[in-house]
Amino acid sequence: MASEARCCWCGAERAAEQVERIRGVEWIEFCPECSDDPDDVPPSPKVPPCAGTLHRPGDPRLPPVRDGWSRWVCISDTHTRHRQIDTLPPGDVLIHAGDFTNTGTVDEVSDFLAWFQELPHPHKVLVAGNHETTLDKQFYSEHWARFHPDSKQNPTDIAKCLSETRGVLYLEDAGAVVCGYSVYGSPWQPSYGANEGDQHWGFNLPRGEPLKSKWDSIPDGTDVLVSHGPPAGHGDLIKAPDAGDTDPTTPQRVGCADLAAVVSSRVKPAFHVFGHVHSGHGVTSDAGGTRYINAATCTEGYHPTNPPIVFDLPPRASAE
């Protein structure tokens, strides 16, 4: 089941509304109490405390990092447009939650890694998304001709490129300790559309037991969870796929309910970072204090204009 999405600053339940975009009608979520406006005074109730400090997306007034704290900068879904990002705040950790390519060619992966490696952030965490088709080796071996009919890519060479890029921590159902915090990364998401359950892109799995088995591997005590796909109820709102451009249809949530259940009831990380749903960019929280960050950089129109999302964590010894 989906956990209830609340505003990270005032704790109010978030609402949804339709807006007109160039590409047609989209659904967005907002806070009806404080409008996520940095100049508003948040009403009560306050949200539960968490280990760190979350900064409002796009706020140009980022304060200096407190002594001993680490700054974490989150992006996702850059789709080869990484060099067009206007502003990337400095920090200690840079997280990319997947879809850094369009189809996972060696040229796309190499160009992204060259850019990613040269950024000044000392720690860089990376997970794959559904567009990194070549990193899902079993899927690519069966479907390569659909994506690269004229030039089959070599997944082994691409994986080697990833492993040999210094300073980049690639996590595929794996964890690591970064700045004293436990980080776990996973690329999977449910497929959706006309034939939900079919694997149309990389790292797609049917809802239910196949995905649940992946989420059951997330360790207890994970502080920062990075998945490509969103949990149900947080940053996962889209217009129904079969709706016309101006049809005022009921919005649809496409996040994973099993992921939401594992995160809110067992793992309870301080932060859960993801992307995949471009229109869901932003932050929410739940009753337990987890902050959910949809860090998708590209808009629905694939313009890389959604701002990076930033949070700070205290030294591990004082975070308990």
N, C-alpha and C positions, 0 to 999 in steps of 0.2 A: 504494500500500500504506500501511497505518497505521504510524506510528512508535510505538515502545514507550512507553507512559505510565508515568512514574515519579514518586515522591513528590518534591516540590520541596525538601524539607528533608533527607531521609536518602538519597534515591536508590533506595530499594527499589521493586520493581515493585508497582504497585497491584493490589488484589484486588477482587472484586465479591461482594456478598451481597444476599439478599432481605430487605426489611423490610416490615412491615405498616403501611399508611397508611389514613386514613379512606376514601380513594378506592380502596383495594385494595392489591395487592402492587406494590411498586416495587423496582427494582434500584439500589443505590448503590455507589460505589467508595470504597475507603478504603486507608490504608497499614497493612499488617500489622505493620510494624516499630515505627513511632512513633505510629501512630494519629492523625497530624496534630495531636497534643496539644501546645500551646505549653509545657507544663511538662515534657515528656519530653526526655531528652537524645538527640539524633539519633545512631544508630549509623552506622558507616561501611558502605558507601562514601559519601562526600560527593558531592553532585551537582556537575556542572561549573559553574565560575563564570560569572556573567553581568554585564552592564554595571551593573545596578542592584540594588535591594533589594526583595524581595517580602515583604509582611507577611501574616501568617496571617489568613484571612477571619474577620471578626467579633471580632478581638482588640481589646478595649477599651483595651489598653495601648500604643496607637500612639506611638512615640517622636517627638520634635520632628524636623522636617525639618532635615537638616544644611545648613550654610551653603553657598549656591550651588546646592544640589540642587533638583530640582522634584518635587513630589508629584502622582501621577496616580491618580485615583479612577475606578473602573469600575463601571458599572451596565448593565443591559439588560433587555428584556422587562418593561417596567413596565405596559403594556397599560391606559393611562388611570389607573392607580393611583399615579401619581408623587407626588401630594400625601399619600399614606398612608405613604410611606417614613419609618420612625421616626428613623433617624440617617443623615446623609450627611456623612462627614468632610470637612473643608476641604481644599483642595489647589490646585495651580496649574492642573491640567488635569482636566476631567471628561469621561469617555468614555461615550457611550451607544451600545450595539451593536445597536440596532434593536428593532422591535416596541414603539414608544412609544404606539401607538394600538391599537384593536381592528379597525377596517376602513379607517382613513385618511380619515375625514370632515374637512371643513374645521374644524368645531368641535373635534374631537379634536386635530387638529394645532395649532390656534391656542392651545388651553388648555395643551397640553404646552409649546409654545414660550414662552408667557408665564411659565410656571413655570421653565423651563430658563434663560431669559435672565436672570432675577432672582437666580439662585444666585451666590454670591460668587466662584466659580472663574473666574479671568481668561480661561482658554481652554476652550472647549467643543467637543468633537468628536462628530458625530452621523452615523450611517449608518441607512439604512432596513432594515426586515425584511419578511418575507412578509405581515404584517398591514397594512403601508402600501400597500394595493392601488392607491391613486390615484397613487402616485409611480412605479409601473410603468405608464407611459402606454399602451403597446401592449396589455398585459394588460387594463387597466381599460376600454379602448375596446371590448373584445370581451366582457367579463364583468361590466360594471358592474351590470346588473340583478340579478345574484345577490346582491350585497352591499348595494345601495341601490335597491331596486325602486321606492321612492316618491319618491326625491330624488337624481337623478344628480348627482354631485359634479363640480366643474370642476378637473381636474388642473392647469391653467395657473395658476389662482388659488392653489392649494395650493403649487405650486412657487414662486410669487412670494412667498408668505408666508414660506417657508423662506429664500429669498435675501435678503429684506429684514429679517430678524431679526438685529440687530447682536450680534456676539460669538459667534455660532453658526457653526461650520465644518461644513457638510454635505458629506460625501464620498460620491460615487457613482462607483466605479471611478476614483478620483482620489486625489492625494496632496497633502501640504502639509508644511511644516516648523513644528514646535511645540516651543518651548523648546529649539531647536537640534537636535531629532530629527526624522527622516523618518517621517511617518505616512501610511499608505495605508488607504483604506476601501472596502469592497465589500459590497453587500447580498445577493448571490446565495446560494442553497442548493439542493441536490437535492430534488426532490419525492419523496415516499415514501408508501406505502400500497397500496391495492388496485390502482391503475393507475399504478404508478411510471413516471415519465417524462412524465405529463400535468401541465400547469401549473394546479394547483388554486388557488394563491394567488399573490400578487405575488412577483416576482423568483425564481420557481421555474424551474429548467432541468433537462433530463434529465442523468443521469450520463454521463460520457464526454466526448467532444469539446466539446459546447456549454459545459459548465462549465470544462473544462480551458482553453479559449480565454480565459475570464475570468481564471483564475489565472495564465496565462502573461503577463498584462499587469501583474502585480505587479512593481514594479521591484526589481532587485538593490539591496542596501544599505538596504532598508526596516528601520527600527529597531522601530517599533510597528505591527503589522498589526491592523486592525479589520475583521472580517467578521461578518455576522449568523450564518451557520451555522458549526458546528464542523468541524474536520478529523477524519477517521476516527481513532479511538483515543483521543481526548481530550475528555472532557466530553460524550460523545455516546451514552451508554448508556441504553436505554429497555427497557420490557417490550415484547415482540413485539406489534404492533398487533392481531393476531387472538386474543390470549389473553384468557381470562376474568379477572374481578377477582381470583380466588384461584388461578388456574392457575400452578403453579411452573414456568413456561416458561423456556427459555434466554433470556437477555437478548439484545437486538439492538443493534448499533451503527449509527447512521444518519448519521454524519458523512461528509464527502466524502474519498475516498481520493486523488483527484487534488490536492486542496488540501493534504492531509497531505504528499504527496510533494514538492510545490513548496516548502512551508514548511520541511521538514526537510532537503531536499537542495540547494536553491538560494538561497532568500531568507534563511533562518536569522535571523529577527528576534530581538531580545532578548525581546519580549513579543508574544503573539498573543492578542487580546481578541475574544470572541464571546459568543453566547448561544443562543437558539433552543430548545435542549433544556433545559427548566426543571429537570428532575431531575439534570442534569449539573453544577449549580453547584459551583464549586470550582477548584482549580489542580492542574496536573501539569507535568512537564517531560520533555524527551527527552534523548538521549545527547549532543546537540550543545549543550545549554544553553538552548534556547528554553523560556520559561515560557508555558504555555497557561492562559488565564483564561476560564472560563465564568462570566460575570458576571450571569446571569439573575437578576433581582430577584424575580420571581413564582415561586412554587412550582407544582407540577402542579395544585394547586387554585386557582391565580391569587390567592394571598395574597402581598402584596409584602413578605415577611419575610426573604428571603435577603439577607445583609449585603453591602454594597459591598465590592469587593476593591481593595486599595491597593498601589501600588508606587512607589518613589522612583528617580529617575535622577540621576546626577551631572552637573555641568556638562559640556557637550559636549567641551570641550578636554581634560578629564581622563577621558573615557569611552573613549577609544581604547585 
